[in-house]
Amino acid sequence: MPSSRRTGSAVSAFFGMLAIAVVAGVMVAVAVTPAIALTGTTAKTGISAFEDLPSDLKISALDQKTEIYAKDGDKDVLLASFFAQDRQVVTWDQISQIAKNAAVAGEDVRFYDHGAIDPVGVARAAVANLVGKNLQGASTITQQYVKNVCVQEAENLSTKAKVDAAYAVCTDPSIGRKLKEARYAIALEKKYSKDQILLGYLNIAGFGGRVYGIESAAEYYYDTTAAKLTVAQAASLMAIVNNPTYLRLDMTANYARNKQRRDYILGVELKNRLITKAQYTEAVATPIQPKITQTKTGCEAAGQSAGYFCDYVYNTILNDPAYGKTEADRLANLERSGWKIYTTLDLGIQKTAQSTMNTYVPKTSTVIDLGGATTSLEVGTGRILSMAQNKNFSYTGGSKTSSAVNYNADLALGASYGWQPGSTFKLFTLLDWLEKGHTLNERVNANARTVPASDFTVCGKNYAALGGQPWPVGNDEASEGGTQTVLYSTAQSINGAFASMASQLDLCDIQDIAKSMGVVSAAGTDPAIVAPMVIGGSYGVSPVSMAGAYATIANNGVYCRPIAIDKIVRTDGSDLPVPQTDCKQVLDPAIATAAAYALRGVLQSGTASGDNTPDGIYEFGKTGTTDNAYDTWMDGTTSKVTTVVWVGNNGTLPGKVKISLRQNPFPSPCSTSGYGASAARHCIWKDVQTAVNKEYGGATTWPQPDPKYLADGPVAAQVQPTATGTVPDVTGQSPQAAEQALVAAGYAWTLNGTTASAQPAGTVAATAPAAGSQLSAGSSVAIQTSDGTG
């Protein structure tokens, strides 16, 4: 039985050889002597049928990997790549003659001597296969290139089923497919030179896995380029294309097989004088020693320092129709178009931001699911300079120290639902207050109290009539209250005062101002409007959007949409049109200046007192703490760069609950209290902004607001008090008793800190103006309380 099988195989091979010979005869006749009148109807019919086959081969642009870059000084640094096929198309001059010789020796040593079809190769292969020697193919490099073009087209189809079906057509061993391939090859050689075809082949060939093209193969297997390959390396790489699965060099089991094929190629090179005897001897003695160099694939390759920003860029492209009609088109462009994406990321600032975050906010806590994020944004351009958080970027988020969620972004660009902004949202209440003709020195009720729903208006309608509930407003400190100026209330972040301001406004207008400055629900929803929104008890927002809002104040009321991409370069060197930041005037510059003046007090004498950087650059901003200190913020800016920091409860992991950051769920080294609630405002923001200012600078002064915004009454109807009275002596009284006495005398009052005094601690030590002074009715008297140490 074995003998009969061998005989049957030999007979089959013999007739197969005859079939190949007949086909080859027809192809050669057409390729070499198409004008010769051949006798015999069968031959004429065969040639006619062959010439009727399609010859216009569609050669699409090759898949190439897209690369994302950031700036480190003046240097572009690769962050990550995205690809379906790891390929870099190179020019003829970027491939060494050594590599070209190896390709010809390994695949078609007579390539430059024959036409598109090699009859000698056909006959040699048929005889070798017939007598049982190593299986040899008869395809020329041109034919192999045609086949690879077909496979490339197949792999670009939309579904796996379509890909598999098309691939089967491209690799079909039938005579019909071979004839069509040959017809394409003949037409190809009439259109392109041998060098052009060899270059196309070296750029399209597969080298195992997702590695395609000689350049990427040189980088992946040997950490070099196609221009610098040695004789042994080039032969070893060209050995792979013969059978990538069994000859690729990232599997040690393939080394022996690869060496055998490599040495065969070297022998062909020596025989055909493509290398010298000395080169051959050295190369065959060289062991197989690849230096596998993984291509940076996906944003995990960018590491903790830039992984989240990389993911932000990735999602920006997937969500923007400017990069493709559908999301599938955009993903295909990202993985196949070979773009070079140059981003806004400043690696120097990014490394500082990440290092600072690592110092002050641990990746995990034993009692809390802890989160921290910081973003820096360039004023006037919207360019995102840094984006850091307290986790390692991971697509799976499979550990306590890693996450796939970008805390700086929103749901669309980072899978985050955002965080309540706390008192940083008071900015929008302040702006609407100024827009509606009120001033910074107007006095409002700053007391903690329950405000009736009927005091508020929503889109012109009464809040109570819409189902709104009374709002129990609490202040952060028991000592806060009284009748305070808006200026003082902003610096000290007094909730009661902002509730009073909102009661004179329309809640819809406050939300509209926030929208105009880019602050919307991070979830992408249209949230209900509730009264606590005016002090930040609102929907979740993203740190990136808050950075854009505060940058608007520094930019004289011009809002610039945050962007992460500076430019994209196509493979031909042309620029892909990239959506630029959309800058538009959303605030009256005079109102922006007045708001900046109020926010300056936060860092001078308010809740961020002492957090100014030591460089003398003018800074202003706002702190924020949500109910129960679950979330803390610091949003601050110079004339050049805005930095926003959030630290808080990320969520509720199994076994963990939300905990006030004032209950010491993690230490804060830069705070006297040592509690985590101070991390955002007193630690991270100051350190990051100090580094930012060193690189980007900033103004050291700021324009003063129009005097009308500093008056102690509304701009439209400023009534100056004319009656005068005498400031009563309230020394030694409690602040509550002093308030009653001052109000009875016709004065407003403010708290002005604590001083050393012999009066009992907590009682009034002094007033300004002093007791007995003559003062216009309606003016404000500042109270200082005693610390009991005098």
Secondary structure as UniProt FT lines:
FT   HELIX           2..32
FT   TURN            34..35
FT   HELIX           41..51
FT   STRAND          66..72
FT   TURN            73..74
FT   STRAND          75..82
FT   HELIX           92..94
FT   HELIX           97..107
FT   TURN            109..113
FT   HELIX           119..130
FT   TURN            131..132
FT   HELIX           141..155
FT   HELIX           160..170
FT   HELIX           175..191
FT   HELIX           194..204
FT   TURN            209..210
FT   STRAND          211..212
FT   HELIX           214..222
FT   TURN            226..227
FT   HELIX           231..240
FT   TURN            241..242
FT   HELIX           244..247
FT   TURN            249..250
FT   HELIX           252..254
FT   HELIX           255..271
FT   TURN            272..273
FT   HELIX           277..284
FT   HELIX           299..302
FT   HELIX           303..319
FT   HELIX           321..323
FT   HELIX           327..336
FT   STRAND          340..346
FT   HELIX           347..360
FT   STRAND          369..378
FT   TURN            379..381
FT   STRAND          383..389
FT   STRAND          392..393
FT   TURN            400..401
FT   STRAND          402..403
FT   TURN            407..408
FT   HELIX           411..414
FT   HELIX           422..425
FT   HELIX           426..435
FT   TURN            436..437
FT   TURN            440..441
FT   STRAND          443..445
FT   STRAND          449..451
FT   HELIX           453..455
FT   STRAND          457..458
FT   TURN            459..460
FT   STRAND          461..462
FT   TURN            463..467
FT   STRAND          471..473
FT   TURN            478..479
FT   STRAND          483..485
FT   HELIX           486..492
FT   HELIX           495..503
FT   HELIX           507..516
FT   TURN            517..518
FT   TURN            522..523
FT   HELIX           531..535
FT   HELIX           543..554
FT   TURN            555..557
FT   STRAND          558..560
FT   STRAND          565..569
FT   TURN            571..572
FT   STRAND          575..576
FT   STRAND          583..585
FT   HELIX           589..604
FT   TURN            607..610
FT   TURN            614..615
FT   STRAND          620..625
FT   HELIX           627..629
FT   STRAND          631..637
FT   STRAND          641..651
FT   TURN            654..655
FT   HELIX           661..663
FT   TURN            669..670
FT   HELIX           676..678
FT   HELIX           679..684
FT   HELIX           685..696
FT   HELIX           707..710
FT   TURN            716..717
FT   STRAND          724..726
FT   TURN            731..732
FT   HELIX           735..744
FT   TURN            745..746
FT   STRAND          748..755
FT   TURN            761..762
FT   STRAND          764..768
FT   TURN            771..772
FT   STRAND          774..776
FT   TURN            777..778
FT   STRAND          780..786
//
